[in-house]
Amino acid sequence: MKDLKAKINNQTWTVKAVDAFDRLLGIDDQLYSGTSASVIKTIAVRNDRPKEATRQLLIHELTHAFLFETDINKPRSGYSEEEVATFNELNAAEIVRIANEAIALWFGKGKTK
């Protein structure tokens, strides 16, 4: 599957669909279905999941990436309702747009796997 380049707050991230045992999915000796690596600006999701599951996972990982590229990603115990609402106001539409673009690239029209 082709990689997608996405601009997140003026930073270029690579969005990849990878095999289940790809090194990008491994963190601390654990394998995950998706990861967002801020140091290398790469999002990786498993390529063996159904279309809608991949889209949902990608939205999750893109949210991490958008948080990495904003001031809201400061370590703390939690975010206020207002901070979450503001984050969504500013970023939700773009997160979903990028996810939909990747899904169209990887699955094409009508494909589910």
N, C-alpha and C positions, 0 to 999 in steps of 0.2 A: 504494500500500500504506500502511496506517496505521502511525503511529509507535507505539512501545512506550515507556512510562516505566518505568525499573527503578531500584530502590534498591540502591546499591552502597556498603556501609559508611556508611549514613545520608546518602548524597549521591544526588540524583536525576540519572540519566543518561537521555538520549534515544537510543533504538535505532531506526535508520532503514534501510529498503531503498530504494536510490536508483538512478537511471539510471547507466550505465557511465561517462559523462563528467561526472557531478556534481562540482562544485567540492570537495565534502567528501572525495572520493577522491584529490584532487591534493595532493601534498606535494613541494616542491623540484622542480617541473616534471616529476614522475613521476605516473602514474596507478596506483592500487592497486586491488585487488579489495575491500579493506576497510581502514578506519582507525578509530583510537580517539583522539579529541582531548580531552585532559584539561582544557584551558583552557575549552572550551565544553561539556564533559561530554556528548559526542556520539559514538556509534558509528555508522558508516555501512558498509553492505555492498551490493555490486551486486545489483540485482533481477533479473538475467537468468541467474542460475545455477540449476542443478537443486536440488531441495529438500535433499538430503543434503550437497551441496557448500556450500550456503548455511549449513546448520547447523554444519558443521565450521569454516567461516570465522568464523561468529559466535562459536563457542566460543573460537577464537583471539583475536578482538578483545575479547571479554569478559574474557579472562585479562589482557590489557593493562590494561583499565579497572580490574580488581580490584587489579592491581599498583600502578597510579597512586594508588589510595585506601588503600594500606597502606605501612608503613615499609620493606617489603622492596624497594621500587622506588628505593633509593639507587643512584646510578651507581657501578659497580665492574665488575671483569672477569668475575665469575661468581658463581653462588650455590652453596652447599654442597648436597649431597644432602639433608641434614637440613632446610635451609631450604625446598627445593622440596617435600619431603614434608609439612612443616608447612603450607606455603601450600595444597597440595592438600587436606590434611585439613580446613582451615578454610573453603575456598572452592569446591572442585570441584563439590559437589552444587548449590550455588546458581548457579554459572556454567551448568551443564547445564540447571537448571530454567528460568532466564531464556531461554536459547537455545531450549528446547522451546516456551516460551510465545510467543516471537516467530515461530517456524516455524508454530505452530498459527494464529496471527493472520494471517500472510502467505499461507500455502499452503492452509489449511483441511484438512479430512479428505479424504484420498485424492488431493489434487492433488500433482503432482510439479514443475510449473513455473508 
